[in-house]
């Protein structure tokens, strides 16, 4: 097989040139290629790509996987005076690209790269930062287009090549219902993901276009001139492309200095067995002359929210046992009152290095907080989605959709009950207003304190409040009641509710830390930590007291469910690992590792499962299985908040 530098490999090399050597080799597993189908669901890119093609109804699709066949078919079509080609193939020397949409009008070529990224603005100038340089959030997209324009221009120097990004326009609204339902995701026999377009959508059926074309020729020119950043590049763009292409074609490794980005390297694997190797370990061993045991020691990567990692690495500091209090910074030793971020970082370093297994808890501070709470206590958790192709008429691309909530209640006498839940299982239905209506019914029976974990629920409710304000009174006749309810349990720059939700994450950050949490405050890290350290929780929940008609009431678990189960070392197994996977063939560790690598929230698996229900073809039985799984997972999210409360309550008595 020829070794061409493609646009995906070019993008990989921009992040780290060394990765070119590991890319595509079976002996170096790539953690980012777990499942093409999940990636499509999480990103919405396949649907956006299919919609873009619908805007060019006379376009020709080059579906040949073979390089030579794709190039031949492209060249044949380019003989026409005017033509639109999807996946047009070009090869120059050891460079090869496929263009998403290529529009040929005489001698002018419109090169259109379709991305599922959202855009709100008037021109490419909105992709620059305040200093006039390319915004970091747009860099990889513009470099992608610049690379393609370079190849096409080099292949056909007589053409006038214009470069465009086609993006989801957040300033437009869908003018038809069920737009997303026209694009169903499927997998073929080879495991490749594709979109099946339902029917033959006409412009009338698609409504007004929700994708916008943005000309980026000026940004490409900045890249070619080396003026896209305040730091002058070591190589010109053309020299960089040639350098990368030559090394890839010759299978020669480029040595890249170690940097903080190594922490998220997709070629990092913990175990090296059966001819599989970690590219991360190989790279570091070569540069630092490390042995196997050096990788077993805690790395500075794990220090929570610490921004000085690159400076430490530049000074040869890679392990936590090399870090001093001065490295963390002023205030690191002050662990009095509320635990500051720096004090928390230094606490983590100290206890990790000393192997101290004891948790830190500010009993006085936590007791004061808990004494202010009003019973009954309400634990709520939302699952949401933001899709590129809107579910409903009148909605914008990437507008938040709240499809699920769970609600646990804790009474003053200690009784616990999974009180309520909501899940929209219907395709093409915009659920947000019914979602708030159901939540209002759940929380309006008393004035008890309401709890969330992280800012997500507050953000979503404020977003829905804006949607309600924009809605017609005739369509939502109780909009004012719903708006007033949202205001009572949320805050923004303009209001603070009388029952403003209490954020358990902020309490964790201020008053609690456990070595098992390492560098994470995610509820999925806090939960097993507090369960392993609380004898009260172990004794209580190793008993079969959870279920539909059990001591602790549940809406989704049969009687006799045990939340505490122990592994071979006597450690509590994370309750999340006790639930069956939401996806056939993949466990949720793989799913979360993939999705979290793209900085999605802890709800990444739930969001993806919901997208699967909306976008993919499945049987009624499979649809129900996923719905049941979503209900159990969301119930566990609020029960996890109950566990944290109970563990703390027992500690402060």
HELIX and SHEET records of a PDB file:
HELIX    1   1 UNK A    7  UNK A   15  1                                   9    
HELIX    2   2 UNK A   19  UNK A   22  1                                   4    
HELIX    3   3 UNK A   31  UNK A   33  5                                   3    
HELIX    4   4 UNK A   36  UNK A   43  1                                   8    
HELIX    5   5 UNK A   45  UNK A   54  1                                  10    
HELIX    6   6 UNK A   67  UNK A   77  1                                  11    
HELIX    7   7 UNK A  124  UNK A  127  5                                   4    
HELIX    8   8 UNK A  139  UNK A  155  1                                  17    
HELIX    9   9 UNK A  179  UNK A  182  5                                   4    
HELIX   10  10 UNK A  203  UNK A  206  1                                   4    
HELIX   11  11 UNK A  217  UNK A  225  1                                   9    
HELIX   12  12 UNK A  237  UNK A  249  1                                  13    
HELIX   13  13 UNK A  260  UNK A  264  5                                   5    
HELIX   14  14 UNK A  279  UNK A  288  1                                  10    
HELIX   15  15 UNK A  292  UNK A  295  5                                   4    
HELIX   16  16 UNK A  300  UNK A  302  5                                   3    
HELIX   17  17 UNK A  309  UNK A  314  1                                   6    
HELIX   18  18 UNK A  320  UNK A  322  5                                   3    
HELIX   19  19 UNK A  325  UNK A  328  1                                   4    
HELIX   20  20 UNK A  341  UNK A  354  1                                  14    
HELIX   21  21 UNK A  363  UNK A  371  1                                   9    
HELIX   22  22 UNK A  432  UNK A  443  1                                  12    
HELIX   23  23 UNK A  456  UNK A  470  1                                  15    
HELIX   24  24 UNK A  479  UNK A  489  1                                  11    
HELIX   25  25 UNK A  504  UNK A  511  1                                   8    
HELIX   26  26 UNK A  515  UNK A  517  5                                   3    
HELIX   27  27 UNK A  523  UNK A  533  1                                  11    
HELIX   28  28 UNK A  535  UNK A  541  1                                   7    
HELIX   29  29 UNK A  575  UNK A  578  5                                   4    
HELIX   30  30 UNK A  588  UNK A  596  1                                   9    
HELIX   31  31 UNK A  604  UNK A  615  1                                  12    
HELIX   32  32 UNK A  620  UNK A  652  1                                  33    
SHEET    1   A 6 UNK A  60  UNK A  61  0                                        
SHEET    2   A 6 UNK A  82  UNK A  92  1                                        
SHEET    3   A 6 UNK A  95  UNK A 105 -1                                        
SHEET    4   A 6 UNK A 108  UNK A 119 -1                                        
SHEET    5   A 6 UNK A 160  UNK A 169  1                                        
SHEET    6   A 6 UNK A 211  UNK A 215 -1                                        
SHEET    1   B 2 UNK A 183  UNK A 187  0                                        
SHEET    2   B 2 UNK A 193  UNK A 197 -1                                        
SHEET    1   C 2 UNK A 360  UNK A 361  0                                        
SHEET    2   C 2 UNK A 512  UNK A 513 -1                                        
SHEET    1   D 5 UNK A 416  UNK A 423  0                                        
SHEET    2   D 5 UNK A 400  UNK A 410 -1                                        
SHEET    3   D 5 UNK A 377  UNK A 386 -1                                        
SHEET    4   D 5 UNK A 450  UNK A 452  1                                        
SHEET    5   D 5 UNK A 502  UNK A 503  1                                        
SHEET    1   E 2 UNK A 546  UNK A 547  0                                        
SHEET    2   E 2 UNK A 552  UNK A 553  1                                        
END                                                                             
